[in-house]
Amino acid sequence: MRALLIDDERLALKQLQTMLESEIGGVEVVGTCTDSLRAMGLATELKPDVIFLDITMPVVNGLEVGEQLSTTVPEAKIVFVTAHRNYAVEAFELEALDYIMKPIFPNRLRKTVERVRESLSKTEDVRPDSDWPTVCCFNQLMVEMPLKDRQVMKWRTGKAEELFAFLLHHRNRLVEMEVIIELLWPGIPISKALQQLYTTIYHIRQTLTNAGLHAITINSKRGESGGNGYVLTLEETRIDVVDWEDRIKQLRKPDISQIHEHERVLDMYKGDYLGDYPFLWAEHERERLRRIWLSHMHLVSQFLIEQGELNRAVLMNLQMQQRYPFDEDSYFTLMKLYDAMGKRYEVETQFNLLTVRWEEGLGAAVDEHITEWYLNWSGGK
């Protein structure tokens, strides 16, 4: 079991680490942290099974950190540690696995560790396909094998990487050789292009074997029109963008009981589909998935606004704006949010930023409705 310990008292961290590793056993402390702000990034980096989190932290309260961690590392179990019993109700409202009072006694800590193990075991039981490898297509092509960190696939050439991505994009469908040659080797003699194609297919198969992706096969077939081509087939292999879209479709309309699940699924969207590559053929799918993410982000943002959670809504819209700087709706929503929060300078900043980006980046004017709202708000200035 991998554990991350977060407490602003270094002595408390050392004592807890010693108890877990020496007295309890079976626990590897993969990281300790005294800074609540740094803790969130460290948790994302280390991916621990359990996080022991002190509640009375400076700068950012441990309960707030726990709420963020439940979104960024939802698979990690959270155990709150504190000297104040009156935090218990709030801790369990955040669906913490356990709540330990200081000073910590070995017998009590042992019960918590057993509870974590039992919870982790149940989590594995409800994921029968968790031992399948995953092909990752958000941003960069990578592979994630069971119980291992994701790794970049080592391709012999850039052509091999693009052809694999192209066949994966058209998985379970025949892609004719003529189409592949026109895409990757246009304008060269057909005999030379075919030789390049055969060699590249060979290199792709080698790369898949070396990566442990034995369930992905590429076979040559003859199409109905008589032309030869290739079909990429996946068995017992997952694709992260497919899993993500399936999860989005399963979500119900946001409500209080499962808003964290919406935020967790949205956080699974790590970037554009094959976004690190200039593949024009992927642009339509890239835009389609991007629109799904943006649409659901706006949906959750509106729900948070209706619930009076203005700060959380601000963070969501800033995230949209950072990832997709030409999304007008995020600027307009931020303008109205900052107005409601009495932050006049931020309203002006958002409108000016939108204007500059649209005029310089797109050569277009800001939407008339947004401009009219801003002029009315600013008194016509």
N, C-alpha and C positions, 0 to 999 in steps of 0.2 A: 504494500500500500504506500503510495507516494503522498507526502503531506507538506503543505506550506503553512508556516507559522507567522502570524502578523500580530505584533504587540509593540507599543512604543517603549516598553521597559526591556532593556537588553537582558537583565538578570532573569526576568520571567521567561523570556524566549529560551535562554540556555537551560533553565530548569525543565521546561516542558519538553525540549528536544531530548534531554538526557532520559527523562521518564519514558518517552515514546520509544526511543531506540534501545535503551539498556534494560529498563524495568519491564515494559510491556512487550517489546519485541515485535518483529514482523512489520515494522513501520520504517520507511526511509524518509527522513526529512530532506526534501530536495531544495528547500529555500527558507530563509527567515527574512523578515522585513520589519523595520520600525517606522516606516513612512507610509501612511495610509494612501497617499496619492500615488506613490510608486507601486503599491501593492497590486493594483488592478492590472498594470502592464506586466508585472512579474507573474501573476496568475495565468494570464494569457500565454506567456512565453513557456512556462513550466508545465502547464496542464496537469495539476495535481489531482489526486483522487479525493482528497479532503483538505479543507482549509480551516485551521483553528484561528479564529479572529477575535481579538479583544475589542470590546465595545467602546470603552472610554479612551478613544484616540484623539490626539490634537488635530486641528485643522479640519479634518473631515471625520465625523462620527462613524464608529464601526458599523452601525446599523445601515448608514447610507452606503458605506463601502460594500456591505453584504448585499444590498439591493442591486448595486451595479454588477457585482460578481455573479449574481444569479442569472444575469443576462449575458455577460461576456464569456463565462465558463459554466454554463448550466449543468454540465455533467459532473462538476465537483460538488461534493457534499460539504455543507457549511456547519461548523460547530462554533457557537459563540462562547467566549470566555470573559467573565467579568466578576468584579467584587460586589456588584449592585444587583440585588435580586429583583428590583422593580423594573428591570428591562426584559424580564422573561416573556411577558405577553407580546411585546413588540417583536422580540426575536422570533417567536414561533409564528407570528403573522407573516414573516418573511419566509416561512417554510424551511426554517433551519432544521437540521437533523437532530441537533442536541444543544444543550445549554449547560455549561459547567461553571460552578461558582469557584472563585478563588478563596482560600488556597486550594490547589488541586491535589486530591489524594489518589494514590495509585489504583485503588479498587474502583473508584468512580470513573477514572480515566479508562480503565480496562473495559468497563461496560460500554463506554462511548465508542471505543475502537471496535468492539464486537458489533455494535449497532451499525457502524459505518460499513464493516465487512458484509453484514447481512444485506444492507441497502444496495451496495455495489453488486452483490450477487444477483439480487432481484432485477437490477437494471440490465445486467447481461442476459438474463433469462427472457426478457421481453424483446430482445433484438436477435432473432434467430439467424439473421444474415450478417451479423456483425463481423463474422470471420471472412467476409468477402473483401477482396481488394477494391479500392475506389480510384477511378480515374478523375483527377481534379481539373476542371476547365475554367474556373474563375481566375482571370488574369493569365496565369502561366500553366502550361501543361505539366502536371505532376502526377505521381502515383502515391497512394497511401495504403500500405499493407497493414493487416490486422496487428494491433498492439505495437505499431511502429510509427514514427513521425513521417510526414509526407516528404517525398524526395523528388528532385528534378530528374526527369528521364534523360539519359545520356544518348543523344542521337549522333549518328555518324555524320550527317549533313543536315543543313537547313531544309533541303528538299524532302528528306525523309520525315522530318518533323511535320512539315506542312502536309505531306501526303497522308500521314497517319491521322492528323487532325481532320483532314477533308473526308477520309473514309469513315472516321468516327462520327463526324457530323451527319453523314449519310448512312449510318449503321443499318444493317439488315436490308440494304437496298443495293442493287447492282449499279456500279459506277463504271461506265464504259471507258475503255482505254483512250479513245479519241478525246473524251472530255478531260481526262487526266493530263494527257500530253498537251492539249491546248492551254491548260492551266499552268503547268510547270515547265514545259519545254516548247514553247511556241516558236515557230519559225526555223526549226532545225530539221534536217532530213529525218524521215520517219524511221529508218533503220537505226539511226543513232539514238533517236528519242526512245524507241522501244527497248534498246539495250540499257539506257539510263533508267527506264521504268523498272525493268526486271531486277536490276542491281539494287534499286532503291527499295523495292518490295522485300528483297532478301535481307537488307539491312534493318528494315522495320521489324521483320519477324525475329531477327536476332535480338534487337532491343527489347521486344516484348518478353522474350524468353529470359533475358538477363534480369529484367525487372520483376520477374515472377508472375507475369500476366499470362499464364498458360491458357486461361479461359477465353482469351481474345484471339480469334483466328481470322486470317485473311485468305480467302480462296478465290481462284480464278473460275469464272463461269461465262457461259455464252448467253447473251440476252435474246429476247424474243425477236429483235430485229436482225439477229445473226451476228452482231458484233460481240467481241470478247470484252470482259471487264473483271472487276474484283468486287467481292462482297465482304465487308467486315462484320463479324458476328460476335456478340458478347454473351457469355453464359456465366452465371454466378459472379458477376462483376457489376459494380455500381458506378454511376456517374454523378458527381456532386450537384451539377446544375439540374439534373433530372430529379434527384432527391429533393432539392430545394423547392422546385416548382410544385412537386407533389405535396410538400408540407404546406406551402402557401394555399393551395386549393382546399386543403383539409381544414383550414382555420375558419372559425365562425366569425360573425360580426363582433368587433371588439367589445368587451365588457369588463367590469372590475375583476371578475374571477379569473380571467385568463389573459389579461393584457400583457403580463410578463412573457407568456408563450409567444404572442405576436412579436414582441421586441426581440426575443431570442431567435425566432425564425428569420426575421429581417436582418439580424446580425450575421446570419450564416451566409448572406450575400456578400462575398469578399471583394467583389470588383466585376468588371465587365467580362462577358463570355469571351475567352481567348483574347482578352483585352491587351495583352502585351505584344500581340502580333498584328502586323498590317494586312491581315487576310480580308480582302474585300468581300469574298464569298461568305464570310461569317457575319457581316454587318447587319443583315436583316434579323438574324437570331439574336445578335448582340442588342439591337435596339428593342426587340420584343421583350426580352428578359428585363432590360433596363426599365421599360415602361411598367412592367408588372411590379417591380420593386418600388419605383417612384409612386405608383398609384396606391400601393398598400401603405407606404410611409405616410403619404398625405392622409389616408384614412385613419391611421393610428394617431397622427398628429392632431387631427380634428377631434378625435375622441378625448385626447388628453386636455385639449383646450376646453371642451365642454365640461370636463371634470375639475377645471380650475388648476390643472397641473401645467402652468405656463412655462416654468423653467425647463421641464422635460420636453415640452413641445418645441421650445427654442433650440435645445440641443439636437433634436431630430431634424429640424429644418436647416440648421447649420451643417449637419452631416450631409443632407441632400445637396446643399449648395456647394459644399467642398467637392463632392464627387461629380456633380453635374452642374457646372456654373452657369449654364444657359437655361435652367429651369426657372421660369418667371414666378411660378406659384410659390416657391420657397421664399423668395425675396418679399413678395407681397404679404405672405403670412407673417414673416418676421417683422415687417413694418407695422402690422396691426398688433402683433404681440408686444412689441416694444412700446407702442403707443399706450396699450392697456397697462403696461408696467411703469409708465411715466418716464421712459428713457428717450427723450427727444433727440438727442445726438445720434443714437443708434438708428432711429427711424430715418434721419437724413442720410446717414452713412449707407444704409441698405438701398435707398433710392438712387443715390449717386453711383454706388457700385453697380447696380443693375443697368443704369444708363450707360456707363462707360463700357461695360462688357457687351451690351447689345449693339451699341453704336460702333465700337472699335472691332469687336469680334465677329459680329454678324452683319454690320452695315445696315442695321434696321433700328427703327424707333421703338421705344417701350410701349407696351399695350396702352391704348387710350384710357381704358378703365382705371389702370394703375396710376397713370399720370393725373387723371382727374381727381382720384382719391387723395393723392399727395398734395395737389394744389389746394384742395379744399382744407386739408389738414394744416397746411402751412400758411393759410390765409392768402393764397395767391402769389406768394413769393417764389 
